[in-house]
């Protein structure tokens, strides 16, 4: 069966993924079972998606209850889960309006469109440039690739969408210089650069950047696609920094396993879109939104404190351990710089029944927010064992 699935995958699916040799058949919580019955501790949660693990019963009930009502209506009609989720997001963030899409890249596309329209409406079409950080990652569409501050993502797909520039994190003078000619519409950041190596931004820089944006009427967009929905120990990562963005994009863990993106618009931007300015056939799908409501309801302060506690356990366990050079990240978004190649560590962990990820030259951990303590401890023990053997 395994070979058949792999052969059919190779025959019929575009070769864009280098898959691990695991056929995921079922699972529960933070454990995945393959076609041979072997179990793995899931330390990746579908790249930060399955917020409460696999086959979570509360999530399942929310999804199945909504499926029994109506699975899709399009945005030509009102649906209750869509409105409920938008209300929850606004009330918990102070944002004013929400646009729903299907993915993080789409949420970022919407954020970029909103920022450019705001600037054009107020200052004219020349004010359209979006500045992003080097080492950032904002998606794989042509426009979000252009926003991504890593040149190797650009090489095969030029010409990309124009109007993007990148600068080094911490270099506020570069931003001030970019703003001198009056073309800067917005700055887009991740508070923790996930695909860039799980690197948190320095708090002082983020606060200075936010102050600059407010003073200059340059919109601040925070990309919370991976960092959002409890991942870092706050509902959204920007909340660690004491700032208030103008636009927030999020996806991944929001839907808990179903496709869902959201772009949250603050007071400056709440009315930027009018009828026909933007749209999505599946955005705000009632089943995805019902799933997200079940996720968001449970991301409360006790859960977030447990995320922070589990994060401290990981940092304390791995920092200074044999074969480990450094540990970075925030909450349950962890990057581990290992003496062995990260890919080797991940492959050896897989053999021992622990599924990890990579981010650049680091091992990356994104476990479910509610991973049991004993399961987390068992996985971290395997990571330590693999790292200290054969340095």
Steps between C-alpha positions, in 0.01 A plus 500: 500500500779739596687461174178531304417832667852631446505387135160652431610820671805516276291425191212743557602776743723791400848444633514806725541316829783292639287280721623299798455121461187493717146428381285663767188286539350611829577667827380634830623805684874530446551148367490397131470137385637384165375223270713242684366594843815684606428803714676838498487795737396792283720801575397684184118511523468522124735803497320670787145418385348234726487730803332244727646193339359234271136388514428746781148419616381858560628605157345192339161570655504862384588390146247215484220709649554766237529242221156374595360853453668652194853446372521801267289796401748743339529861607179589321322401822547535875615206713516495878847344556665763275345789696568338839866447417544854371345639817727288720812606311412869518404490867820322599736720298338843479494473122184624328429286193606161364539364148504119479698302243644149477870523585779709642617616159149619417472676836826679423384588147192661654716690750715634217196603297347674802822689575545614142139611469517691828815682387370566148166632624672739740824594325478388136621201301871577539483400866493124442832350621487225765818449704572158651787352697783303350468136602119530505249263344150611401374236254541339158275699270687736269414801716576340836823358354590855405429602859718217632844632586698194387649520151514125438120483502495755216747345258271275296197726477606842382367747417323525833245757603665841527493734796680303772829575675671321788714627787689345791322442828617762749588760236248776562713750309442297184125537549529873555702530180244294307232741615678814379358494147142456615435163333492278810149367568562230760751287687433129536670289768488164676571537871669161480653418164387140465622375163798730546631293791257557792655834595304738726537871424660719765221669704654847498526500123138390459379775730710765323372375165139520619557855626652599165202355314253685718687828465538468122156352424675199351287193571649223713402152384583208729506158334368256762450209263727269699540696824130557561220325685687421819817362341739737683323506838285802418196501274714685243875549516483880468337501845838410651636828364242747628410631154175535307529422126280655235450166324548143624505193274456150633422143390651156580392424859182708475305229319653217700538285188267656244608772254432848638675835480399828658609860451414722795461869424557765766330841533696663216407226255159380610322676214771468235313231305169570333264271310692309233849607611595151615342157525538126551269214407602282793613772742293485820378149418259407781667166578848653521366787710315265736827312544681825573241609755561173687874572494484866598259437789762280666798731456456660841748618760538161674585337167741779409674471836544129433649581159750732671575237767561230240722741311712556809530122540629463144747786535624372838532144370684578178706812570861396554431130437762294316485555126277807528650841428201726559123504552284784371134583461197595704235283662458171315676632191855374557816496289798281598848559357668161509857392438372231269323610185138578581378261230698218657354572842147502359553170317647330807216630716252359248663158525453520878135600468508880527396726212685833486541772237780721374535875450812595306786336693297431815275228629155649550239393756133602473312257726128522571419766758353236732766231459506299825802560722610137493475485120698820464765373742534173307547689171757740644690206646527350151617832353771528767608140446529545124691827532757367747577184302762519229579871516 
